[in-house]
Amino acid sequence: MANKTKSLASKGKSLEDSLGELEKVVSSLESGELSLEESLGQFEKGVTLYKSCKTFLSKAEDRISILTESLKEEKWDEEN
């Protein structure tokens, strides 16, 4: 599944695109109209999308942490 998560990111899907697809997957699973095999396929797709979203958010959090830390350093330098 790690390869599927990487492939989503490499296809240029945005977080919003992945979340939209994930919402569709959840709706199709909740509908109860899928066969067991179709449900398993959708569940697998949902897990892949979830991991992709989690990766996007983790990277964004890392960037925010770096930027916040750099602001703290600038403020420290200005005070001294």
Order of alpha helices (4+ residues) and beta strands (2+ residues): alpha-alpha-alpha
